[in-house]
Amino acid sequence: MIGQATTARDLRVLALVCGLVVLVAVCARVGSAQATVDRAEAAESAYRAGDYERAKTAWSALLEERGEDPRLEYDLGNCEYRLGNHARALWHFERARRRLGGDERVRFNLALTERALGLQGVESTSFFKDVSERLRSMTIGEWFWTGLWTELAGLALLAVAVTKRWRVLSVIALVVAFGGGAALARAATLDPDRVMGVVVLEDQTEVRAEPRTELAPLMKLSAGVRARYVASSPGWVRIRIQDRDGWIERGAAGLY
């Protein structure tokens, strides 16, 4: 009997301890969530009051805590734009566009920032290069919706062609449907975390043939210029621009 009573008492104590641990964990979780909400509200209030520097600091802290959040990237882009840091604004808007490609506000602010910079990113010398760059920069969402609507259009054309027995239209419909399927396949195979490009963050950024500061620069880039991402090494990023490869220091490269 004594052994059974001791065991029952021990179980009650263990259950009480476990309950306290769970309660403390829940309270900590609720407290952390409330603190996050409070910081977000403080940042929003600071932005509305025109204190863009304080809003930027608060949203940057939240972004560091969460690791990735396209809405926070968008908010930071707005702060940087208001502060006159247009290259950094462009970088944040590009990072937001990765996940919010269909958001009209992101697209509008991207265009607004590009006009403020007076730059169009990587220069192209032909129509085919423009198309190639556009396809390369498309997000997963853009590939998906493009593929879906193209596929539906192809199937609709095929239905009409079969009904009317129009062979030429049937061939066109099959080509369109195939293109839609290829776009959907592209959306399914893309790595959502891949680096799509680089925004140069600092004016007169020097591009070198190798990742060494003692080398003379190949060229200098203005803030806001977009370049293709090639590779990274500690402290450096390799980019491709105007059909030339070079290295810029990591602090001047905004990856998106």
C-alpha positions in Angstrom: 0.0 0.0 0.0 2.8 2.4 0.9 4.5 1.7 -2.5 1.2 2.3 -4.3 0.6 5.5 -2.5 4.1 6.7 -3.2 3.7 5.9 -6.9 0.4 7.7 -7.1 1.9 10.7 -5.4 4.9 10.7 -7.7 2.6 10.6 -10.7 0.6 13.5 -9.4 3.8 15.5 -8.9 5.1 14.6 -12.4 1.7 15.6 -13.9 1.9 18.9 -12.1 5.4 19.6 -13.2 4.5 18.7 -16.8 1.5 21.0 -16.6 3.6 23.9 -15.3 6.1 23.3 -18.1 3.4 23.4 -20.7 1.8 26.5 -19.2 5.2 28.3 -19.1 5.8 27.3 -22.7 2.4 28.5 -23.8 2.8 31.8 -21.9 6.2 32.4 -23.5 4.8 31.6 -26.9 1.9 34.0 -26.4 4.2 36.6 -25.1 6.5 36.3 -28.0 3.6 36.5 -30.5 2.3 39.5 -28.7 5.7 41.2 -28.8 5.9 40.6 -32.5 2.5 42.1 -33.1 3.5 45.1 -30.9 6.7 45.6 -33.0 4.8 45.4 -36.2 2.2 47.9 -35.0 4.9 50.2 -33.8 6.6 50.0 -37.2 3.4 50.8 -39.0 2.7 53.7 -36.7 6.2 55.1 -37.2 5.8 54.8 -41.0 2.4 56.6 -41.0 4.0 59.3 -38.8 6.8 59.8 -41.3 9.5 58.4 -39.1 10.8 56.1 -41.9 14.2 55.4 -40.2 12.5 54.0 -37.1 10.0 52.0 -39.2 12.9 50.6 -41.2 14.7 49.5 -38.1 11.6 47.8 -36.7 10.7 46.0 -39.9 14.4 44.9 -40.4 14.4 43.4 -36.9 11.2 41.5 -37.7 12.6 40.3 -41.0 15.7 39.0 -39.3 13.5 37.2 -36.8 11.3 35.6 -39.4 14.0 34.9 -42.0 11.8 35.5 -45.0 8.6 37.5 -45.4 7.7 39.2 -48.8 5.3 41.6 -47.0 8.1 42.9 -44.8 10.4 43.2 -47.9 7.7 45.3 -49.5 7.4 47.5 -46.3 11.2 47.9 -46.2 11.2 48.9 -49.9 8.7 51.6 -49.1 10.9 52.9 -46.3 14.0 52.9 -48.4 12.2 54.7 -51.2 11.0 57.4 -48.8 14.5 57.8 -47.4 15.9 58.3 -50.9 17.7 54.9 -51.0 16.3 54.0 -54.3 18.7 51.1 -55.1 17.9 49.4 -51.8 14.2 50.0 -52.4 14.5 48.3 -55.8 16.3 45.4 -54.1 13.5 44.9 -51.5 10.8 45.2 -54.1 12.5 42.6 -56.2 12.7 40.3 -53.2 9.0 40.9 -52.6 8.1 40.2 -56.2 9.6 36.7 -55.9 6.6 35.6 -53.7 4.1 38.4 -54.7 4.6 38.5 -58.4 0.9 39.2 -59.1 0.6 42.0 -56.5 -0.1 45.2 -58.4 1.3 47.4 -55.6 4.7 45.6 -55.9 4.8 46.0 -59.6 3.8 49.7 -59.4 6.4 50.5 -56.8 9.0 48.6 -58.8 8.3 50.7 -61.9 8.2 53.9 -59.8 11.6 53.1 -58.3 13.1 52.3 -61.7 12.0 55.7 -62.9 13.5 57.4 -59.9 16.8 55.7 -60.6 16.7 56.4 -64.3 18.0 52.9 -65.0 16.6 49.8 -66.7 19.0 47.2 -65.3 21.1 45.1 -67.5 21.4 46.6 -71.0 20.3 44.4 -73.9 21.2 44.9 -77.5 18.6 42.7 -79.2 15.0 41.6 -78.9 16.0 38.1 -78.2 18.2 39.1 -75.2 15.3 41.1 -73.8 13.0 38.1 -74.1 15.7 35.8 -72.6 16.2 38.1 -69.6 12.4 38.4 -69.1 11.9 34.6 -69.1 14.9 34.1 -66.8 13.5 36.5 -64.2 9.9 35.1 -64.2 8.8 33.8 -60.8 7.2 30.5 -60.1 3.8 32.1 -59.9 4.2 33.9 -63.2 5.2 30.6 -64.9 2.3 28.8 -63.4 -0.4 31.3 -64.4 1.1 31.8 -67.8 1.1 28.1 -68.3 -2.4 27.5 -67.0 -4.0 30.2 -69.2 -2.0 29.1 -72.3 -2.9 25.5 -71.7 -6.6 26.4 -71.4 -6.4 28.5 -74.5 -4.8 25.7 -76.4 -7.5 23.2 -75.3 -10.3 25.6 -76.2 -8.8 26.1 -79.7 -8.4 22.4 -80.1 -12.1 21.8 -79.3 -13.1 24.3 -81.9 -10.7 22.8 -84.5 -12.0 19.3 -83.9 -15.6 20.4 -84.1 -15.0 22.4 -87.4 -12.4 19.9 -88.7 -9.8 22.6 -89.3 -6.5 20.9 -89.5 -4.3 24.0 -89.4 -6.1 25.3 -86.3 -5.6 21.9 -84.7 -1.9 22.1 -85.2 -1.8 25.6 -83.8 -3.9 24.5 -80.8 -1.6 21.6 -80.1 1.5 23.9 -80.2 -0.2 26.4 -77.8 -1.3 23.6 -75.4 2.3 22.2 -75.5 3.7 25.6 -74.7 1.3 25.9 -71.7 2.3 22.5 -70.5 6.0 23.4 -70.8 5.4 26.6 -68.7 3.6 24.5 -66.0 6.5 22.1 -66.0 8.9 25.0 -65.6 6.9 26.3 -62.6 7.0 22.8 -61.0 10.7 22.4 -61.4 12.0 25.8 -60.4 13.8 26.2 -57.1 11.8 28.8 -55.1 15.0 29.8 -53.2 17.2 30.3 -56.3 19.0 33.6 -56.7 17.4 35.3 -59.7 19.7 38.3 -59.9 21.7 41.1 -58.3 20.9 44.8 -57.6 24.0 47.0 -57.2 23.4 48.8 -53.9 26.3 51.3 -53.9 27.1 54.0 -56.5 30.4 53.6 -58.3 30.7 49.9 -57.4 33.9 48.5 -58.9 33.8 45.3 -60.9 37.0 43.3 -60.9 38.2 40.3 -62.9 39.0 38.4 -59.7 37.8 38.7 -56.1 40.8 40.8 -55.0 40.7 44.5 -54.1 44.3 45.1 -55.3 43.2 44.6 -58.9 42.2 47.5 -61.1 38.4 47.6 -61.8 37.1 46.5 -65.2 34.2 49.0 -64.9 32.2 50.9 -62.3 28.4 50.4 -61.9 25.8 52.9 -60.7 23.5 52.1 -57.8 20.3 50.4 -59.0 21.9 48.5 -61.9 20.6 44.9 -62.2 23.1 42.1 -63.1 22.9 38.4 -63.5 24.0 36.3 -60.6 26.8 33.8 -61.4 28.4 32.6 -58.1 29.5 33.7 -54.7 32.6 33.4 -52.5 33.3 34.7 -49.0 32.9 38.5 -49.3 32.3 38.6 -53.0 29.6 38.0 -55.6 30.3 37.1 -59.3 28.0 38.8 -61.7 27.5 38.9 -65.5 26.7 42.2 -67.1 27.1 43.4 -70.7 28.2 39.8 -71.6 31.2 40.2 -69.2 31.8 38.4 -65.9 33.3 40.1 -62.9 33.3 40.2 -59.1 31.8 42.9 -56.8 32.1 43.1 -53.0 29.3 41.4 -51.1 28.2 44.5 -49.3 27.4 46.2 -52.6 25.4 43.3 -53.9 21.7 42.9 -53.2 20.7 39.3 -54.1 17.1 38.6 -55.0 
